[in-house]
């Protein structure tokens, strides 16, 4: 499988919660636990978009 952001070959991917791209861990900017089971991920492209970053930072959990 290929990373949709950088094109690198990956075996385990995560999905950005804001653009829904399948990304590798090097393209992942930040992640946080929202609930005991659920985690939120944001990629480096969405991190540069201030509306998406503000939405990510306002999530409950740390």
Phi, psi and omega in degrees: 000147181251147173289133182281350180262310185253343179085008180284148177289126181231155178251328177233128184238163171235157182252127177293133182283356186244329177242355178061025175279145172275115187236160176272173183289337177283338176269354179281127180271314184203155174215149177213153179274120180274311174231186180297332185254328190261137175239149178250133180239146175222135181271172182293329178292316180288334178295329180281346176272114188294328179294317180290322179295319179296320178296320179294315183290338181276358179293147178283143180111164179222000000 
